[in-house]
Amino acid sequence: MSENLPTKTENSLPVAAGFGTSDSFELLQRQAKLLASSELVPQAFHGKIANCVIALEMANRIGASPMAVLQNLYIVHGKPSWSSQFIIAALNATGRFSPLRFQITGEGDKKVCVAWAIEKATEERLESPPVSIEMAKTEGWYNKNGSKWKTMPDLMLRYRAATFFGRLYAPDILMGMRSEDEARDIIDITPQATVTAESIVSRFTDPTETVDPETGEITTAEQGEVAVSDGDWPGLPGVTADPCPECGQTEGHSNACPLAEPPEGV
Amino acid sequence: MNGNLAQKIDLPGPGIYANISAEVYHKELTEYVSKSYLKRLDKCPAAAKVPQEDTPAMAFGRACHVYLLEGDAAFIKECAVLPTGINRRTKEGKEAWADFEAANEGKTLVSADDFQKIVAMKKALNAHPFATKLLAEGVSEQTVIWQDAETSLMCKCRPDRIPSGNKGVLVDLKTCSCAGEYEFCRDVVKYGYDLQAAYYLDGIREATGIYFDAFCFIAIEKEPPFRTETYILDAEFIVRGQYEYRRLLKIEAECRAKGNWPNYEGVGNLVTLFKPNYL
């Protein structure tokens, strides 16, 4: 009798997690839910099922373990990016190239790093575009606050060269993403990007709110405001200038009056 | 070259100055690059060097700014309303006119009709909820001077209003024929307000080291009902403005190096005109 009953295993195909069918999506969500509930996943994924779904999909796409992706995926300025170590590891794991090597030449600003590997299929030597300290300086990576280029230039040269190598020869691994350190280096230079009409209106509604001079963050000011200091200018020869409110002189100092109090509110 | 000149006649260095009058700003600080200079340079380098004539529209704009931003006292000091009822064809009329001109030499003259409009504009401005907040407390008539790092050119600007309270905001008053979004956006492109916003924000940051990140426009119509609106530009607009002013500063630096402001663009090549899409 049991022969006549359809068994479950006969009819259902093995389901792979993914976006393809409702079953596979169901499985993907269950996996993501489990990962999100773990305390061992990084903060960006803890309790965030949607983020875990994306990480799982990426792991699936590049054939890496989900945990490796979770540990090496960083959110920098709102965008996902890989750690540089992960890029190097993933390149080595593809089996398409010999392990990535680095060639350093020159000294000081002229120190140049090229990442290279032998492509197994063609036995050709593949090289990344050269990365130099000079380049880091002109690109503005070097002089950023807390830049690792100043403290660990050799490591950064290798990381950046590896990222460039990956972008050119294994774009499928990088999936159009930047390395984490690269994403920190290359941020939009326009702080205006964060300004919205709402944020400006709020600056005028709550008088205690001010904008942080360094980061542009809006914070609640506790002490007196740092406002525009009005400098003083003695004027052109033959042009009368108003006397300096601090010392009464109409000439003698070309910028802030030495007798002036620390700048007050305008 | 600039550095030497600045030393020779003691021009002001980078900073923000409260005691430079509009006249000195426009007539004496000619060595400094302003937004309107760059905008003229955009036509062709020679255009930047053409002396600027004072047009009635410019006088009206100036009177508006003084009355709307600085108030009655400043208006009386800097502007004069033309008396009505003077017949300049009669002898008495001519005398009265000469007296008026003598008494108000150097002031910006506005007709009685225009003055009425300016008063009405102020009323309209005061009725706008956010514009009044923008102009509530702050300083006008500040001259900002900085040195552009890339080209070493000395630059200047004069923000209409710097609201007090460290808000990171500059305010600019714009008279226009239509203050609607679409129309004002066209004005932004036509008159290079995006360039101005980027130039002023970068300039004041450079000069003071204080973070300014927003440039608010108060657009006010010149005709009844004097519609008034407040606007900011989105990030892409500001980036475009930044790109434009940087490009123009480089052109100016090149012209100064060569001592020549040609009446053509670039190197004077033969250029192909492409049929525009709207034809």
Interface residues (C-beta under 8 A of the other chain):
Chain A: T190 P191 Q192 A193 T194 V195 A197 I200 V201 R203 F204 T205 P207 T210 V211 D212 P213 E214 G216 A221 E225 V226 A227 V228 S229 D230 G231 D232 W233 P234 G235 L236 P237 V239 A241 D242 S254 N255 A256 G265 V266
Chain B: I9 D10 L11 P12 G13 G15 I16 Y17 A18 N19 I20 V24 E28 F130 K133 L134 A136 G138 V139 Q142 I162 P163 S164 G165 N166 K167 G168 V169 L201 I204 T208 G209 I210 Y211 D213 A214 C216 I232 A235 I238 V239 Q242
